[in-house]
């Protein structure tokens, strides 16, 4: 595991911004949820790890062991949480992103949700 990665920010006053309604995360994420917090939550569920063990600088494949099946699982979970992603396919969301932070940035651009 990459020991130099920054820890993922926790939810708090800085994270409690109002998301754009059409891109707002659903599934119990709450109005203050960010692209990064939702992503970390879903990755933690797939990996069966605590969210606190994940950091934005972790590489999806090298550090977290994501394979193609896990990527499809993640995309499905993200489509449930971010309604705007339902029309996007795997090539629109995942290619070229290597870290949790980079994927959170892509999600923010595609959904309008704040990154952190």
C-alpha positions as CSV (number, residue, x, y, z in Angstrom):
1,X,0.0,0.0,0.0
2,X,1.2,3.5,-0.8
3,X,2.3,5.0,2.6
4,X,2.8,8.5,1.3
5,X,-0.8,9.1,0.2
6,X,-2.8,11.8,1.8
7,X,-5.7,10.7,4.0
8,X,-9.1,11.1,2.6
9,X,-10.8,14.2,4.1
10,X,-13.6,13.3,6.5
11,X,-17.1,14.8,6.3
12,X,-17.4,18.0,8.2
13,X,-18.3,21.7,7.8
14,X,-16.0,22.1,4.8
15,X,-17.6,19.1,3.1
16,X,-21.2,20.1,3.8
17,X,-21.8,22.1,0.7
18,X,-25.0,21.8,-1.3
19,X,-24.7,19.6,-4.3
20,X,-26.2,20.4,-7.7
21,X,-29.7,18.8,-7.5
22,X,-29.5,16.8,-10.7
23,X,-26.0,15.4,-9.9
24,X,-26.5,15.1,-6.2
25,X,-25.5,11.7,-4.7
26,X,-28.5,9.6,-3.8
27,X,-28.9,6.4,-1.8
28,X,-28.7,8.0,1.6
29,X,-25.6,10.0,0.9
30,X,-27.1,13.3,2.2
31,X,-26.9,16.8,0.8
32,X,-23.4,17.3,2.1
33,X,-21.9,14.3,0.4
34,X,-19.1,14.9,-2.0
35,X,-17.8,13.0,-5.0
36,X,-14.8,11.8,-2.9
37,X,-16.8,10.8,0.1
38,X,-19.3,8.7,-2.0
39,X,-16.4,7.2,-4.0
40,X,-14.5,6.2,-0.8
41,X,-17.7,4.8,0.7
42,X,-18.4,2.6,-2.3
43,X,-14.8,1.5,-2.8
44,X,-14.7,0.5,0.9
45,X,-17.8,-1.6,0.5
46,X,-16.4,-3.4,-2.5
47,X,-13.1,-4.0,-0.7
48,X,-14.7,-4.7,2.6
49,X,-12.4,-2.2,4.3
50,X,-13.1,0.7,6.6
51,X,-13.3,4.0,4.6
52,X,-10.7,5.5,7.0
53,X,-8.2,3.0,5.5
54,X,-8.5,4.6,2.1
55,X,-6.6,7.7,0.8
56,X,-7.2,9.9,-2.2
57,X,-3.7,9.1,-3.6
58,X,-4.2,5.3,-3.6
59,X,-3.9,3.7,-7.1
60,X,-7.1,1.7,-7.9
61,X,-5.2,-1.2,-9.4
62,X,-1.7,-1.2,-7.8
63,X,-2.6,-0.2,-4.3
64,X,-6.2,-1.4,-4.0
65,X,-6.1,-4.4,-6.3
66,X,-9.1,-3.4,-8.5
67,X,-9.6,-5.6,-11.5
68,X,-12.1,-5.3,-14.3
69,X,-15.0,-7.0,-12.4
70,X,-14.4,-4.7,-9.4
71,X,-14.4,-1.7,-11.8
72,X,-17.8,-2.7,-13.2
73,X,-19.1,-3.2,-9.6
74,X,-17.9,0.3,-8.8
75,X,-19.5,1.8,-11.9
76,X,-22.8,0.2,-11.0
77,X,-22.7,1.5,-7.5
78,X,-21.7,5.0,-8.6
79,X,-24.6,5.0,-11.2
80,X,-27.0,4.3,-8.3
81,X,-25.5,7.2,-6.2
82,X,-25.1,9.7,-9.0
83,X,-28.1,9.7,-11.3
84,X,-26.3,11.7,-14.1
85,X,-23.9,8.8,-14.5
86,X,-26.7,6.4,-15.7
87,X,-26.3,7.6,-19.3
88,X,-22.5,7.4,-19.2
89,X,-20.7,4.2,-19.9
90,X,-17.5,2.7,-18.5
91,X,-15.4,4.5,-21.2
92,X,-16.8,7.9,-20.1
93,X,-16.1,7.4,-16.4
94,X,-13.1,5.2,-15.6
95,X,-10.5,5.2,-18.4
96,X,-7.4,7.2,-17.6
97,X,-8.0,7.6,-13.9
98,X,-5.6,5.9,-11.7
99,X,-6.2,7.2,-8.1
100,X,-9.2,7.7,-6.0
101,X,-8.6,11.4,-6.1
102,X,-8.5,11.5,-9.9
103,X,-11.7,9.5,-10.1
104,X,-13.4,11.8,-7.6
105,X,-12.4,14.7,-9.9
106,X,-13.9,13.0,-12.9
107,X,-17.1,12.3,-11.0
108,X,-17.3,15.9,-10.0
109,X,-17.0,17.0,-13.6
110,X,-19.6,14.5,-14.9
111,X,-22.1,15.0,-12.1
112,X,-21.7,18.5,-10.8
113,X,-21.2,17.3,-7.3
114,X,-18.4,19.0,-5.3
115,X,-15.1,17.0,-5.1
116,X,-14.3,17.5,-1.4
